[in-house]
Amino acid sequence: MADIDNENSKQSESDIDYDLKVVDERFYGDAKSYWEKISPTVDGMLGGFAKISPTDINGSRAFLRQFMKISGGKVDNKRALDCGAGIGRITKRLLLPMFETVDMVELNQHFLKEARTFIGDDSKRVENLFCSGLQDFTPDRGQYDVIWCQWVLGHLKDQHLKEFFQRCKLGLKPGGIIVVKENSSTSEEERDFDSSDSSFTRPKHELKEIMAKAGLTVLKEEKQKGFPKGVYDVFMFALQ
């Protein structure tokens, strides 16, 4: 059959934009609804895997320390940003012991309400609690020595992730780094989609392609060691 172009056979650009907006709203809305039902505990933040937290933090600390001035690197210890911070597990156990001040950005207000209690006395060094999805968040320009993104970037679509990376790059101080710590799909060809929390697990090469498109350079890449069998491989990336 011939393809006849007329106003009834083609969607207008505005219709397509509207359809995409609806899809995006559902994708992000489903994730928000999922996390609103999760208890504000370490076990809740880690999907029932609270036991891996010490191993996770130790691996992150060893990875990050090599970039810090105290270890001969170039990264200062003044201010860090914890992205997808939840109740502040990473803020409390990794970032506050290493930085003078930490800011947190988290989509769900009920996690942020618990954060200062969970963090305890050191919460006075948590300056800003931003309630926002990362697709809508813009770090202040030139503010951060480290921007830490862990187990949250699967909640962003590719274009939004690229744009988020670009905004984070502008949010770094001179010499600062972005650290990404994420699961990697077991398939090199296909990403996994978890409909329960509306998130992707990307193959490592896909994540690195988005980093490159955002204008970021991978300074170092390392696999987390010591996690139990049956969980995704987890990789850490230092980016500038």
C-alpha positions in Angstrom: 0.0 0.0 0.0 1.3 3.5 -0.8 2.3 5.7 2.0 0.0 8.7 1.8 1.1 11.7 3.7 -1.7 13.6 5.2 -2.7 15.1 8.5 -4.4 11.9 9.6 -1.6 9.5 8.9 1.2 11.3 10.7 1.7 12.3 14.2 2.7 15.9 14.6 5.9 16.8 16.4 3.9 18.1 19.3 2.0 14.8 19.6 5.3 12.8 19.6 6.8 15.1 22.2 3.7 14.7 24.3 3.8 10.9 24.0 7.5 10.9 25.0 6.7 13.1 27.9 4.0 10.7 29.1 6.4 7.8 28.8 9.1 9.7 30.8 6.6 10.7 33.5 5.5 7.0 33.9 9.1 5.8 34.0 10.1 8.3 36.7 6.8 8.2 38.5 7.0 4.4 38.9 10.4 4.7 40.4 9.3 7.3 42.9 6.3 5.2 43.9 8.5 2.2 44.5 10.9 4.0 46.8 8.1 5.7 48.7 7.2 2.2 49.9 10.7 1.3 51.1 11.6 1.5 54.8 14.2 4.2 55.6 16.8 1.8 56.8 20.2 0.5 55.4 18.5 -2.8 54.5 15.8 -0.8 52.6 18.4 1.2 50.8 20.3 -1.9 49.7 17.3 -4.0 48.8 17.7 -6.5 51.6 21.5 -6.7 51.2 22.5 -4.7 54.3 25.2 -7.2 55.0 27.3 -6.0 52.0 27.5 -2.5 53.2 30.9 -2.8 55.0 32.5 -4.4 52.0 31.0 -1.8 49.7 32.2 1.1 51.9 35.7 -0.3 52.2 36.0 -0.8 48.5 34.7 2.7 47.8 37.1 4.2 50.4 40.1 2.5 48.9 39.1 3.6 45.4 38.5 7.2 46.3 41.5 7.6 48.6 44.0 7.2 45.8 42.7 10.5 44.2 42.8 12.5 47.4 45.6 15.0 48.2 46.3 13.2 51.4 47.4 10.2 49.3 49.3 12.3 46.7 46.4 12.9 44.4 44.8 16.2 43.3 41.4 16.1 44.9 40.8 18.3 47.9 38.7 17.3 50.9 36.4 20.3 51.3 33.0 19.4 49.8 31.3 16.4 48.4 27.9 15.7 46.9 26.0 12.4 47.5 23.6 11.7 44.6 20.6 9.4 45.2 21.6 9.7 48.9 18.7 7.9 50.5 19.0 8.1 54.3 22.7 8.9 54.0 24.5 5.6 54.2 27.3 6.7 51.9 27.3 10.2 53.4 27.7 8.9 56.9 30.2 6.0 56.3 32.2 7.2 53.4 32.0 10.9 52.6 31.8 12.6 56.0 34.9 10.8 57.3 36.8 12.1 54.2 35.3 15.6 53.6 34.6 18.6 55.7 31.1 19.2 54.2 28.7 17.0 52.3 25.5 17.9 50.4 22.9 15.2 49.7 20.4 15.0 46.8 17.5 12.5 47.1 14.2 12.2 45.4 12.1 11.0 48.4 11.5 13.4 51.2 10.8 10.7 53.7 14.4 9.5 53.3 15.8 13.0 53.8 13.6 13.4 57.0 15.4 10.4 58.5 18.9 11.4 57.3 20.0 13.6 60.1 18.9 11.2 62.7 20.6 8.3 60.9 23.8 10.2 60.4 23.9 11.4 64.0 26.2 14.1 65.4 28.1 14.6 62.2 24.9 15.7 60.4 25.9 19.2 61.3 28.4 18.9 58.5 25.7 18.0 56.1 24.9 21.5 54.8 22.2 21.0 52.1 19.5 18.4 51.6 18.2 18.7 48.1 14.9 16.9 47.4 15.0 16.3 43.7 15.3 13.6 41.0 18.7 13.7 39.3 17.0 14.3 35.9 15.9 17.7 37.3 19.0 18.5 39.5 21.7 21.0 38.7 24.7 21.2 41.0 25.9 24.7 41.7 28.8 25.5 39.4 32.3 24.8 40.7 31.2 23.7 44.1 32.3 20.1 44.6 35.6 18.2 45.0 33.8 14.9 44.5 30.3 14.1 43.2 29.4 10.5 44.2 26.8 8.6 42.2 26.1 5.1 43.4 23.3 2.7 42.5 21.1 5.4 41.2 22.0 6.1 37.6 19.8 3.2 36.3 16.9 5.4 37.2 17.8 7.9 34.4 17.1 7.5 30.8 20.1 7.8 28.5 19.6 11.4 27.3 18.9 12.5 30.9 21.9 10.7 32.2 24.2 12.3 29.6 22.8 15.7 30.5 23.1 15.0 34.2 26.8 14.1 33.7 27.3 17.3 31.8 25.8 19.3 34.7 27.9 17.5 37.2 31.1 18.2 35.2 30.3 21.9 35.6 29.6 21.4 39.3 33.2 20.3 40.0 35.9 22.4 41.4 39.2 22.4 39.5 40.8 19.0 39.9 37.5 17.5 41.2 36.1 14.2 40.1 32.8 12.4 39.6 32.7 8.8 40.9 30.2 6.4 39.5 29.6 3.1 41.2 27.0 0.9 39.4 25.9 -2.6 38.6 26.8 -4.0 35.2 24.5 -6.2 33.2 25.8 -9.7 32.6 24.9 -9.3 28.9 27.3 -7.3 26.8 24.5 -6.6 24.3 21.3 -5.9 26.3 20.5 -3.9 29.3 18.2 -5.3 32.0 15.0 -3.5 33.0 13.5 -4.0 36.4 9.8 -3.1 36.3 9.5 -3.3 40.0 11.5 -0.2 40.7 11.6 1.2 37.1 15.4 1.0 36.6 17.9 -0.1 34.0 21.0 -2.2 34.6 23.3 -1.3 31.6 26.2 -3.2 30.2 29.4 -1.5 31.2 30.2 -0.5 27.6 26.8 1.4 27.4 27.5 3.3 30.5 31.0 4.3 29.3 29.5 5.4 25.9 27.2 7.8 27.8 30.1 9.1 29.8 32.0 9.8 26.6 29.1 11.5 25.0 28.8 13.7 28.0 32.4 14.8 27.5 33.8 12.9 30.4 37.2 11.0 30.6 37.5 7.8 32.6 40.6 8.3 34.8 40.3 4.9 36.4 38.0 1.9 36.4 37.9 -0.8 39.1 35.7 -3.8 39.9 34.3 -4.0 43.4 35.6 -7.2 45.1 34.1 -9.3 47.8 30.4 -9.2 47.0 28.5 -12.5 47.3 27.8 -14.7 44.3 24.6 -14.2 42.4 24.7 -10.4 42.5 25.6 -8.1 39.6 29.2 -7.2 39.0 29.8 -3.7 40.3 32.3 -1.2 38.8 33.7 2.1 40.0 34.7 4.8 37.6 36.5 8.1 38.4 35.6 10.7 35.8 36.6 14.2 34.8 
